[in-house]
Amino acid sequence: MTGLANMTKANHDPSDAEKQEVVAATGRQNQRPPRVAIDIRQPENAAVAISPTHSDGPGWQTRLKDALGTSSNRFVDVELARLMTIFRDRAGVIDADAVNAALAVIDGLKPQNEIEATLAVQIAVTHALVMKFSARLYSGSIETIPQQDSAALTLSRLQRAFTTQMDSLSNMRRGGRQKMVVEHVHVYPGGQAIVGNVTHRGSEGQEAVSDARGSARHRSPEGRSKRKLPARLLHGGSHSRTARRKGAAS
């Protein structure tokens, strides 16, 4: 695969609309901070070594710690070692691009502490695995139905895990509080509605709410249609008419 840095030039010029989009994208890109990255060296018969991508070594280390939401050098070393182990192939070669892509995801999530950083690492790795199993299914290299079913099931579980991880990170940043947004309130003719914060205290408040709800239901068209008349009004009139007819006949 040819990367963005090694792409070839096309033979035609961009359209006017494309030029406008390029200008807009350039403005947005200039506002985005560069993501942290590492250089990975894998000499034969020697340990893997990482190094900064520029000459400011201390500043690079500070950026790495900030990207992982920590002040601990050991935490950074362990998480980087885990990422390099995950993205190492069977031959022992580390995919440096995949490691740096995961670091870009982590840096973009801006973890504020080590717990958020571990979730961010898992999110980046889960995404990579989702893409791996998607490619496996799309390539057609899986020949048997059981293998296809197994890969599809694993992909589905990874996708659910990804959304669960994102929800967990969002919930952690909200402090465990849930927020409910009411977008539409329907009030029927004769009904009443309260828009704002309502505080109920004690049993009296509950009774008041029940009375208000009952009153609103009776005033609504449905409540009026379902309201029952007293028995004396339903049957009294027929009894009196029957009595008058009997008196006239006698």
Backbone as CSV, one residue per row, in Angstrom:
resi,resn,N_x,N_y,N_z,CA_x,CA_y,CA_z,C_x,C_y,C_z
1,MET,0.841,-1.204,0.000,0.000,0.000,0.000,0.875,1.252,0.000
2,THR,0.542,2.196,-0.849,1.266,3.462,-0.915,0.655,4.456,0.065
3,GLY,1.497,5.001,0.955,1.002,5.927,1.952,0.774,7.316,1.386
4,LEU,0.243,8.210,2.223,-0.037,9.578,1.792,1.237,10.314,1.394
5,ALA,2.333,9.978,2.063,3.589,10.681,1.774,4.176,10.283,0.429
6,ASN,3.760,9.122,-0.112,4.350,8.617,-1.356,3.327,8.530,-2.490
7,MET,2.289,9.309,-2.403,1.249,9.204,-3.420,1.723,9.845,-4.728
8,THR,1.162,9.355,-5.828,1.503,9.887,-7.151,0.553,11.021,-7.529
9,LYS,1.001,11.883,-8.410,0.209,13.037,-8.818,-0.778,12.653,-9.917
10,ALA,-2.017,13.182,-9.799,-3.037,12.913,-10.817,-2.799,13.783,-12.042
11,ASN,-3.439,13.412,-13.152,-3.232,14.110,-14.421,-4.160,15.304,-14.627
12,HIS,-5.204,15.445,-13.806,-6.156,16.544,-14.014,-6.196,17.438,-12.788
13,ASP,-6.600,18.689,-12.999,-6.682,19.663,-11.921,-7.997,19.504,-11.150
14,PRO,-8.025,19.922,-9.879,-9.273,19.833,-9.116,-10.306,20.827,-9.624
15,SER,-11.568,20.512,-9.420,-12.644,21.418,-9.801,-12.700,22.595,-8.831
16,ASP,-13.518,23.593,-9.159,-13.655,24.756,-8.283,-14.217,24.353,-6.918
17,ALA,-15.192,23.463,-6.926,-15.762,23.008,-5.661,-14.721,22.266,-4.832
18,GLU,-13.924,21.447,-5.488,-12.875,20.723,-4.771,-11.826,21.684,-4.217
19,LYS,-11.506,22.738,-4.969,-10.548,23.725,-4.469,-11.066,24.409,-3.205
20,GLN,-12.359,24.714,-3.191,-12.950,25.331,-1.992,-12.863,24.381,-0.801
21,GLU,-13.122,23.103,-1.042,-13.041,22.133,0.047,-11.613,21.963,0.535
22,VAL,-10.655,22.049,-0.370,-9.252,21.956,0.028,-8.880,23.118,0.935
23,VAL,-9.329,24.324,0.587,-9.037,25.498,1.416,-9.670,25.342,2.798
24,ALA,-10.933,24.878,2.838,-11.606,24.687,4.126,-10.923,23.601,4.955
25,ALA,-10.533,22.505,4.300,-9.852,21.420,5.014,-8.490,21.873,5.529
26,THR,-7.815,22.707,4.745,-6.514,23.212,5.185,-6.653,24.062,6.438
27,GLY,-7.700,24.888,6.482,-7.926,25.691,7.689,-8.199,24.832,8.914
28,ARG,-9.015,23.783,8.732,-9.289,22.893,9.865,-8.038,22.120,10.269
29,GLN,-7.268,21.700,9.275,-6.061,20.926,9.576,-5.037,21.760,10.340
30,ASN,-4.936,23.040,10.002,-3.986,23.912,10.703,-4.371,24.115,12.161
31,GLN,-5.657,23.933,12.491,-6.100,24.086,13.869,-5.922,22.815,14.691
32,ARG,-5.712,21.675,14.023,-5.545,20.418,14.750,-4.096,20.282,15.219
33,PRO,-3.899,19.899,16.475,-2.517,19.691,16.941,-1.944,18.399,16.373
34,PRO,-0.653,18.350,16.125,-0.036,17.109,15.653,-0.109,16.033,16.721
35,ARG,-0.338,14.792,16.306,-0.425,13.680,17.256,0.977,13.174,17.591
36,VAL,1.104,12.674,18.796,2.381,12.148,19.245,2.692,10.850,18.505
37,ALA,3.969,10.603,18.256,4.402,9.403,17.538,5.771,8.982,18.052
38,ILE,6.164,7.768,17.708,7.466,7.239,18.125,8.168,6.606,16.916
39,ASP,9.486,6.630,16.935,10.291,5.890,15.965,10.664,4.550,16.599
40,ILE,10.451,3.474,15.867,10.730,2.130,16.375,11.873,1.531,15.570
41,ARG,12.914,1.113,16.265,14.054,0.458,15.620,14.088,-1.001,16.042
42,GLN,14.224,-1.892,15.050,14.243,-3.327,15.315,15.513,-3.950,14.742
43,PRO,16.643,-3.715,15.385,17.889,-4.328,14.877,17.871,-5.841,15.084
44,GLU,18.540,-6.565,14.200,18.583,-8.019,14.316,19.374,-8.428,15.558
45,ASN,18.808,-9.431,16.258,19.450,-9.994,17.457,19.689,-8.931,18.526
46,ALA,18.764,-7.986,18.612,18.884,-6.943,19.633,17.478,-6.528,20.063
47,ALA,17.416,-5.875,21.208,16.125,-5.454,21.736,15.555,-4.309,20.904
48,VAL,14.235,-4.250,20.899,13.559,-3.165,20.194,13.816,-1.859,20.935
49,ALA,14.082,-0.807,20.196,14.352,0.499,20.789,13.417,1.529,20.178
50,ILE,12.958,2.456,21.016,12.124,3.554,20.542,12.871,4.861,20.749
51,SER,12.554,5.836,19.930,13.245,7.117,20.005,12.283,8.219,19.591
52,PRO,12.614,9.482,19.907,11.736,10.602,19.519,11.702,10.782,18.016
53,THR,10.672,11.473,17.575,10.536,11.786,16.148,11.151,13.137,15.806
54,HIS,11.718,13.811,16.804,12.395,15.094,16.574,13.503,15.238,17.600
55,SER,14.203,16.366,17.559,15.398,16.544,18.385,15.101,16.887,19.844
56,ASP,13.879,17.289,20.166,13.537,17.673,21.544,13.089,16.435,22.316
57,GLY,14.073,15.696,22.833,13.768,14.466,23.563,12.909,14.677,24.801
58,PRO,13.281,15.601,25.708,12.455,15.822,26.899,11.031,16.284,26.569
59,GLY,10.916,17.139,25.547,9.577,17.571,25.156,8.752,16.429,24.590
60,TRP,9.403,15.542,23.846,8.715,14.367,23.298,8.229,13.450,24.411
61,GLN,9.062,13.244,25.447,8.660,12.417,26.586,7.470,13.040,27.316
62,THR,7.484,14.351,27.453,6.368,15.035,28.097,5.087,14.856,27.292
63,ARG,5.198,14.938,25.979,4.018,14.743,25.129,3.491,13.323,25.247
64,LEU,4.367,12.332,25.322,3.933,10.956,25.474,3.165,10.765,26.782
65,LYS,3.697,11.299,27.854,3.016,11.175,29.146,1.678,11.908,29.136
66,ASP,1.658,13.060,28.493,0.404,13.804,28.412,-0.627,13.057,27.559
67,ALA,-0.178,12.426,26.484,-1.093,11.672,25.626,-1.707,10.497,26.358
68,LEU,-0.984,9.947,27.331,-1.484,8.813,28.106,-2.025,9.246,29.469
69,GLY,-2.183,10.542,29.680,-2.812,11.043,30.902,-2.103,10.655,32.168
70,THR,-0.776,10.674,32.175,-0.043,10.213,33.349,1.214,11.051,33.550
71,SER,1.785,10.920,34.738,3.097,11.505,35.027,4.128,10.409,35.266
72,SER,3.714,9.146,35.035,4.563,8.000,35.313,5.291,7.542,34.045
73,ASN,6.625,7.529,34.110,7.394,7.010,32.990,7.184,5.506,32.820
74,ARG,7.034,4.798,33.917,6.847,3.349,33.843,5.519,2.998,33.183
75,PHE,4.495,3.757,33.488,3.203,3.492,32.854,3.311,3.663,31.347
76,VAL,4.004,4.704,30.915,4.191,4.931,29.478,4.979,3.789,28.859
77,ASP,6.052,3.365,29.515,6.878,2.287,28.969,6.085,0.989,28.831
78,VAL,5.289,0.664,29.847,4.528,-0.583,29.823,3.458,-0.551,28.736
79,GLU,2.739,0.569,28.623,1.679,0.648,27.613,2.247,0.641,26.195
80,LEU,3.390,1.287,25.992,4.025,1.241,24.682,4.494,-0.174,24.354
81,ALA,5.052,-0.860,25.345,5.495,-2.236,25.115,4.312,-3.135,24.774
82,ARG,3.179,-2.912,25.422,1.981,-3.702,25.126,1.486,-3.439,23.705
83,LEU,1.488,-2.183,23.305,1.057,-1.864,21.949,1.972,-2.506,20.908
84,MET,3.279,-2.460,21.146,4.211,-3.055,20.190,4.075,-4.574,20.150
85,THR,3.721,-5.178,21.287,3.499,-6.620,21.294,2.240,-6.980,20.520
86,ILE,1.199,-6.190,20.669,-0.061,-6.462,19.974,0.106,-6.363,18.474
87,PHE,0.870,-5.376,18.016,1.031,-5.146,16.577,2.314,-5.780,16.034
88,ARG,2.712,-6.891,16.623,3.860,-7.650,16.136,3.351,-8.873,15.375
89,ASP,3.873,-9.106,14.186,3.404,-10.237,13.391,4.095,-11.531,13.823
90,ARG,3.809,-12.614,13.104,4.357,-13.922,13.476,5.868,-13.974,13.330
91,ALA,6.385,-13.171,12.435,7.841,-13.145,12.245,8.545,-12.270,13.273
92,GLY,7.782,-11.616,14.149,8.370,-10.774,15.177,8.570,-9.332,14.764
93,VAL,8.085,-8.967,13.579,8.250,-7.600,13.083,7.094,-6.741,13.594
94,ILE,7.424,-5.603,14.167,6.416,-4.685,14.705,5.930,-3.757,13.595
95,ASP,4.619,-3.616,13.502,4.033,-2.687,12.536,4.060,-1.287,13.154
96,ALA,5.086,-0.512,12.827,5.257,0.808,13.429,4.113,1.751,13.061
97,ASP,3.596,1.628,11.844,2.480,2.484,11.440,1.239,2.197,12.283
98,ALA,0.981,0.917,12.551,-0.178,0.564,13.368,-0.016,1.067,14.800
99,VAL,1.191,0.974,15.332,1.440,1.486,16.688,1.194,2.982,16.748
100,ASN,1.711,3.716,15.781,1.532,5.167,15.783,0.088,5.565,15.487
101,ALA,-0.616,4.751,14.689,-2.031,5.030,14.465,-2.814,4.865,15.765
102,ALA,-2.485,3.825,16.543,-3.134,3.638,17.840,-2.809,4.789,18.784
103,LEU,-1.549,5.245,18.755,-1.171,6.392,19.586,-1.948,7.648,19.190
104,ALA,-2.208,7.817,17.892,-2.985,8.970,17.441,-4.412,8.912,17.993
105,VAL,-4.996,7.716,18.011,-6.344,7.563,18.584,-6.326,7.903,20.067
106,ILE,-5.326,7.377,20.774,-5.228,7.628,22.215,-5.028,9.113,22.494
107,ASP,-4.136,9.724,21.733,-3.880,11.158,21.907,-5.134,11.973,21.598
108,GLY,-5.898,11.546,20.596,-7.124,12.260,20.249,-8.200,12.143,21.316
109,LEU,-8.234,11.030,22.063,-9.219,10.855,23.130,-8.872,11.671,24.379
110,LYS,-7.628,12.117,24.489,-7.187,12.988,25.589,-7.526,12.413,26.966
111,PRO,-6.993,11.253,27.315,-7.264,10.710,28.655,-6.711,11.625,29.738
112,GLN,-7.467,11.717,30.837,-7.084,12.613,31.927,-6.363,11.899,33.057
113,ASN,-6.364,10.576,33.062,-5.667,9.806,34.084,-5.370,8.415,33.524
114,GLU,-4.760,7.580,34.346,-4.347,6.266,33.880,-5.538,5.361,33.555
115,ILE,-6.638,5.479,34.297,-7.811,4.646,34.015,-8.392,5.002,32.647
116,GLU,-8.535,6.282,32.378,-9.012,6.691,31.058,-8.023,6.278,29.967
117,ALA,-6.734,6.296,30.295,-5.732,5.913,29.302,-5.854,4.427,28.957
118,THR,-6.094,3.566,29.954,-6.251,2.141,29.659,-7.470,1.903,28.773
119,LEU,-8.547,2.647,29.014,-9.720,2.528,28.145,-9.402,3.023,26.737
120,ALA,-8.645,4.108,26.645,-8.282,4.635,25.326,-7.418,3.641,24.564
121,VAL,-6.492,2.966,25.253,-5.664,1.946,24.604,-6.539,0.805,24.104
122,GLN,-7.473,0.357,24.932,-8.368,-0.726,24.523,-9.229,-0.324,23.328
123,ILE,-9.691,0.918,23.330,-10.502,1.397,22.201,-9.695,1.353,20.907
124,ALA,-8.440,1.815,20.962,-7.594,1.822,19.764,-7.319,0.401,19.282
125,VAL,-7.046,-0.512,20.207,-6.748,-1.894,19.833,-8.002,-2.594,19.313
126,THR,-9.140,-2.366,19.966,-10.385,-2.990,19.517,-10.731,-2.545,18.109
127,HIS,-10.539,-1.269,17.820,-10.793,-0.780,16.460,-9.903,-1.509,15.451
128,ALA,-8.629,-1.688,15.792,-7.714,-2.382,14.878,-8.175,-3.823,14.643
129,LEU,-8.649,-4.483,15.696,-9.124,-5.860,15.540,-10.408,-5.910,14.720
130,VAL,-11.289,-4.914,14.897,-12.512,-4.857,14.087,-12.153,-4.761,12.608
131,MET,-11.207,-3.919,12.281,-10.791,-3.786,10.891,-10.118,-5.064,10.383
132,LYS,-9.382,-5.752,11.252,-8.706,-6.985,10.847,-9.717,-8.064,10.482
133,PHE,-10.735,-8.250,11.320,-11.730,-9.277,11.032,-12.649,-8.851,9.893
134,SER,-12.878,-7.566,9.728,-13.657,-7.106,8.575,-12.922,-7.421,7.279
135,ALA,-11.614,-7.183,7.255,-10.822,-7.487,6.068,-10.797,-8.984,5.792
136,ARG,-10.752,-9.776,6.860,-10.727,-11.229,6.681,-12.023,-11.718,6.042
137,LEU,-13.154,-11.164,6.477,-14.424,-11.567,5.889,-14.569,-11.050,4.465
138,TYR,-14.092,-9.851,4.220,-14.254,-9.246,2.901,-13.347,-9.892,1.852
139,SER,-12.200,-10.360,2.276,-11.224,-10.890,1.324,-11.673,-12.194,0.684
140,GLY,-12.560,-12.922,1.341,-13.001,-14.195,0.801,-12.026,-15.330,1.027
141,SER,-11.017,-15.113,1.867,-10.037,-16.158,2.127,-10.575,-17.250,3.042
142,ILE,-11.679,-16.953,3.733,-12.301,-17.953,4.601,-13.180,-18.841,3.733
143,GLU,-12.884,-20.115,3.725,-13.534,-21.008,2.770,-14.761,-21.709,3.338
144,THR,-14.720,-22.123,4.582,-15.806,-22.929,5.121,-16.840,-22.063,5.824
145,ILE,-18.060,-22.570,5.872,-19.138,-21.846,6.555,-18.864,-21.689,8.047
146,PRO,-18.409,-22.738,8.759,-18.103,-22.547,10.189,-17.055,-21.463,10.434
147,GLN,-16.039,-21.389,9.569,-15.030,-20.342,9.730,-15.628,-18.954,9.506
148,GLN,-16.505,-18.834,8.521,-17.168,-17.554,8.275,-18.047,-17.161,9.457
149,ASP,-18.787,-18.137,9.990,-19.648,-17.848,11.140,-18.819,-17.431,12.347
150,SER,-17.704,-18.110,12.564,-16.842,-17.778,13.701,-16.264,-16.373,13.558
151,ALA,-15.798,-16.032,12.355,-15.229,-14.697,12.134,-16.295,-13.619,12.262
152,ALA,-17.501,-13.902,11.738,-18.585,-12.920,11.836,-19.011,-12.719,13.288
153,LEU,-19.047,-13.795,14.067,-19.411,-13.681,15.478,-18.359,-12.883,16.244
154,THR,-17.097,-13.159,15.969,-16.027,-12.406,16.625,-16.090,-10.931,16.260
155,LEU,-16.348,-10.650,14.982,-16.465,-9.255,14.545,-17.614,-8.556,15.260
156,SER,-18.754,-9.220,15.372,-19.902,-8.624,16.052,-19.588,-8.334,17.518
157,ARG,-18.910,-9.243,18.174,-18.555,-9.045,19.584,-17.568,-7.893,19.744
158,LEU,-16.627,-7.797,18.829,-15.663,-6.701,18.899,-16.346,-5.350,18.668
159,GLN,-17.298,-5.308,17.751,-18.023,-4.063,17.508,-18.829,-3.646,18.736
160,ARG,-19.471,-4.613,19.392,-20.210,-4.286,20.619,-19.255,-3.850,21.726
161,ALA,-18.092,-4.507,21.793,-17.105,-4.119,22.802,-16.627,-2.687,22.578
162,PHE,-16.454,-2.308,21.313,-15.997,-0.949,21.000,-17.002,0.090,21.502
163,THR,-18.284,-0.123,21.205,-19.295,0.837,21.650,-19.410,0.842,23.172
164,THR,-19.256,-0.325,23.806,-19.295,-0.383,25.270,-18.132,0.395,25.870
165,GLN,-16.961,0.259,25.283,-15.797,1.000,25.772,-15.992,2.506,25.629
166,MET,-16.546,2.941,24.498,-16.798,4.362,24.303,-17.837,4.869,25.306
167,ASP,-18.877,4.080,25.548,-19.890,4.467,26.531,-19.284,4.539,27.931
168,SER,-18.408,3.597,28.253,-17.770,3.595,29.575,-16.908,4.837,29.761
169,LEU,-16.171,5.217,28.718,-15.339,6.413,28.822,-16.194,7.668,28.973
170,SER,-17.268,7.759,28.198,-18.160,8.918,28.316,-18.813,8.955,29.693
171,ASN,-19.257,7.797,30.184,-19.896,7.739,31.495,-18.918,8.105,32.601
172,MET,-17.672,7.687,32.468,-16.652,8.023,33.456,-16.422,9.535,33.496
173,ARG,-16.413,10.158,32.322,-16.176,11.597,32.286,-17.366,12.394,32.774
174,ARG,-18.563,11.801,32.735,-19.741,12.467,33.306,-19.846,12.249,34.799
175,GLY,-18.958,11.471,35.370,-19.023,11.175,36.789,-20.102,10.176,37.141
176,GLY,-20.507,9.349,36.177,-21.531,8.356,36.427,-22.936,8.887,36.355
177,ARG,-23.103,10.168,36.044,-24.437,10.757,35.958,-25.025,10.530,34.585
178,GLN,-26.304,10.230,34.564,-27.019,10.056,33.313,-27.828,11.308,33.009
179,LYS,-27.856,11.686,31.759,-28.562,12.891,31.327,-29.674,12.506,30.370
180,MET,-30.892,12.957,30.677,-32.039,12.685,29.828,-32.509,13.997,29.204
181,VAL,-32.647,13.990,27.910,-33.084,15.178,27.180,-34.466,14.918,26.612
182,VAL,-35.450,15.760,26.983,-36.807,15.664,26.472,-36.942,16.653,25.325
183,GLU,-37.187,16.144,24.133,-37.233,16.997,22.952,-38.647,17.444,22.618
184,HIS,-39.655,16.660,22.961,-41.031,16.999,22.606,-41.931,16.792,23.817
185,VAL,-42.811,17.743,24.048,-43.820,17.638,25.097,-45.176,17.870,24.459
186,HIS,-46.077,16.901,24.542,-47.409,17.007,23.962,-48.401,17.335,25.073
187,VAL,-49.127,18.434,24.922,-50.142,18.846,25.885,-51.471,18.919,25.148
188,TYR,-52.433,18.106,25.555,-53.727,18.074,24.900,-54.593,19.240,25.393
189,PRO,-55.626,19.602,24.628,-56.513,20.706,25.052,-57.080,20.460,26.442
190,GLY,-56.951,21.449,27.287,-57.426,21.320,28.654,-56.391,20.790,29.611
191,GLY,-55.274,20.280,29.089,-54.223,19.745,29.945,-53.253,20.826,30.371
192,GLN,-52.379,20.469,31.282,-51.381,21.390,31.795,-50.034,20.694,31.796
193,ALA,-48.967,21.454,31.611,-47.616,20.902,31.625,-46.700,21.863,32.358
194,ILE,-45.694,21.302,33.028,-44.692,22.083,33.736,-43.362,21.872,33.036
195,VAL,-42.719,22.941,32.607,-41.425,22.874,31.958,-40.403,23.449,32.921
196,GLY,-39.488,22.612,33.390,-38.492,23.045,34.354,-38.243,21.971,35.380
197,ASN,-37.502,22.316,36.421,-37.180,21.365,37.471,-38.333,21.278,38.464
198,VAL,-38.753,20.061,38.751,-39.852,19.832,39.685,-39.335,18.995,40.830
199,THR,-39.529,19.445,42.065,-39.077,18.722,43.252,-40.286,18.239,44.028
200,HIS,-40.342,16.948,44.321,-41.420,16.352,45.090,-40.920,16.069,46.500
201,ARG,-41.718,16.410,47.485,-41.331,16.178,48.876,-42.469,15.471,49.603
202,GLY,-42.139,14.292,50.118,-43.096,13.593,50.964,-44.289,13.066,50.212
203,SER,-45.212,12.496,50.992,-46.405,11.897,50.401,-47.368,12.950,49.872
204,GLU,-47.350,14.152,50.490,-48.252,15.189,50.015,-47.934,15.579,48.581
205,GLY,-46.613,15.636,48.263,-46.233,15.971,46.900,-46.677,14.906,45.924
206,GLN,-46.583,13.638,46.335,-47.029,12.568,45.464,-48.519,12.652,45.232
207,GLU,-49.289,12.954,46.312,-50.739,13.083,46.143,-51.082,14.242,45.221
208,ALA,-50.310,15.342,45.358,-50.582,16.501,44.501,-50.320,16.169,43.045
209,VAL,-49.226,15.432,42.808,-48.925,15.042,41.436,-50.014,14.141,40.895
210,SER,-50.497,13.182,41.722,-51.553,12.280,41.270,-52.823,13.047,40.964
211,ASP,-53.171,14.021,41.838,-54.366,14.816,41.586,-54.220,15.620,40.300
212,ALA,-53.026,16.210,40.094,-52.819,17.017,38.885,-52.904,16.163,37.637
213,ARG,-52.319,14.955,37.710,-52.375,14.077,36.553,-53.807,13.628,36.282
214,GLY,-54.532,13.323,37.365,-55.918,12.906,37.180,-56.769,14.016,36.611
215,SER,-56.543,15.245,37.095,-57.301,16.372,36.579,-57.007,16.620,35.120
216,ALA,-55.709,16.486,34.744,-55.340,16.695,33.353,-55.949,15.633,32.459
217,ARG,-55.992,14.393,32.953,-56.584,13.325,32.141,-58.064,13.566,31.924
218,HIS,-58.778,14.031,32.946,-60.215,14.280,32.809,-60.498,15.426,31.848
219,ARG,-59.564,16.403,31.792,-59.790,17.528,30.895,-59.429,17.201,29.453
220,SER,-58.642,16.149,29.238,-58.258,15.794,27.880,-59.406,15.123,27.166
221,PRO,-59.401,15.094,25.812,-60.481,14.442,25.061,-60.628,12.976,25.435
222,GLU,-59.477,12.285,25.659,-59.574,10.888,26.035,-60.221,10.720,27.403
223,GLY,-59.830,11.634,28.319,-60.398,11.534,29.660,-61.884,11.802,29.668
224,ARG,-62.323,12.782,28.830,-63.758,13.074,28.804,-64.545,11.925,28.199
225,SER,-63.949,11.251,27.207,-64.677,10.147,26.583,-64.751,8.946,27.508
226,LYS,-63.729,8.781,28.380,-63.704,7.631,29.273,-64.370,7.905,30.619
227,ARG,-64.735,9.172,30.902,-65.315,9.501,32.190,-66.696,8.856,32.316
228,LYS,-66.940,8.195,33.439,-68.215,7.507,33.661,-69.183,8.422,34.401
229,LEU,-70.428,8.425,33.958,-71.456,9.188,34.647,-71.967,8.398,35.838
230,PRO,-72.502,9.071,36.864,-73.069,8.366,38.016,-74.240,7.485,37.574
231,ALA,-74.464,6.443,38.362,-75.519,5.478,38.024,-76.900,6.115,38.012
232,ARG,-77.120,7.091,38.892,-78.444,7.709,38.953,-78.752,8.507,37.699
233,LEU,-77.645,9.054,37.049,-77.880,9.792,35.815,-78.052,8.864,34.629
234,LEU,-77.356,7.694,34.694,-77.466,6.747,33.594,-78.809,6.034,33.587
235,HIS,-79.364,5.678,34.772,-80.568,4.851,34.862,-81.791,5.616,35.385
236,GLY,-81.535,6.737,36.075,-82.677,7.457,36.664,-83.631,7.972,35.617
237,GLY,-83.096,8.479,34.523,-83.952,9.044,33.483,-84.851,7.993,32.870
238,SER,-84.340,6.804,32.610,-85.159,5.756,32.001,-86.249,5.294,32.943
239,HIS,-85.956,5.224,34.274,-86.972,4.816,35.232,-88.121,5.822,35.278
240,SER,-87.806,7.104,35.249,-88.866,8.115,35.335,-89.738,8.092,34.090
241,ARG,-89.105,7.862,32.885,-89.912,7.813,31.674,-90.825,6.595,31.683
242,THR,-90.354,5.470,32.223,-91.176,4.269,32.307,-92.348,4.476,33.240
243,ALA,-92.078,5.161,34.371,-93.164,5.428,35.329,-94.216,6.325,34.710
244,ARG,-93.861,7.342,33.953,-94.842,8.224,33.349,-95.683,7.482,32.329
245,ARG,-95.049,6.562,31.543,-95.828,5.811,30.575,-96.842,4.918,31.262
246,LYS,-96.458,4.285,32.385,-97.400,3.432,33.105,-98.575,4.237,33.649
247,GLY,-98.297,5.433,34.166,-99.387,6.256,34.704,-100.352,6.690,33.624
248,ALA,-99.862,7.003,32.458,-100.734,7.432,31.376,-101.620,6.265,30.905
249,ALA,-101.066,5.064,30.896,-101.852,3.914,30.436,-102.976,3.599,31.387
250,SER,-102.749,3.777,32.709,-103.796,3.486,33.667,-104.884,4.572,33.636
